[in-house]
Amino acid sequence: MKIYTRKGDDGTTGLLGGVRVSKHHARIEAYGNIDELNSYLGLVRDLLNGSKHAELIIAIQDRLFTIGSHLAVDPEHSGKMKLPELTQTDVTALEEAMDEMDELLPPMKNFVLPGGHLTVSHLHIARCICRRAERSIVFLHEQSPVEIRIMEYVNRLSDYLFTLSRMVALETGAPETPWIPRQ
């Protein structure tokens, strides 16, 4: 099977279920942002190689493929396809990981400027991509309902990525630069 089909040369792409839509359709934008986040988390995982955090990143990448598959289905076919599930346990796993890290992190007194260490910086970029993905999913949801669990997971994931950035800063001894507004 060839990777190219030539079917998208007219600016359309196929949803799971066969319906063709414009490549700028809200559904394509939503799962495209999830795909970008997943790819970027691959880079983050490479930077965390050997770290206990890399294992959860692999699980997150799996869940992002699950989310992408749900977003890629034509709504007319959504009940007819067997897709992997996103569960409350997946959301809870992110919350529990954040709770564990929060026990070790100093309390926040200010916003933190992104940066301080290469991996920390990449985690902040991943967090921003995650927020963009979340906005595009919410936009899609306003047009065509998206499972609430998907929105819940992506929202929690951006919080996790922020918390992980702080944890990696702590583990590497990188400074957290507080944002102190100019007066």
Buried (B, 14 or more C-beta within 10 A) or exposed (E): EEEEEEEEEEEBBBBBBEBBBEEEBBBBBBBBBBBBBBEBBEEBBEBBEEBEBBEBBEEBBEBBEBBBBBBBBBBEEBEEEEEEEBEEEBBEBBEEBBEEBEEEBEEEEEEBEBBBBEBBBBBBBBBBBBBBBBBBBBEBBEEEEBBEBBBBBBBBBBBBBBBBBBBBBBBEEBEBBEEEEEE
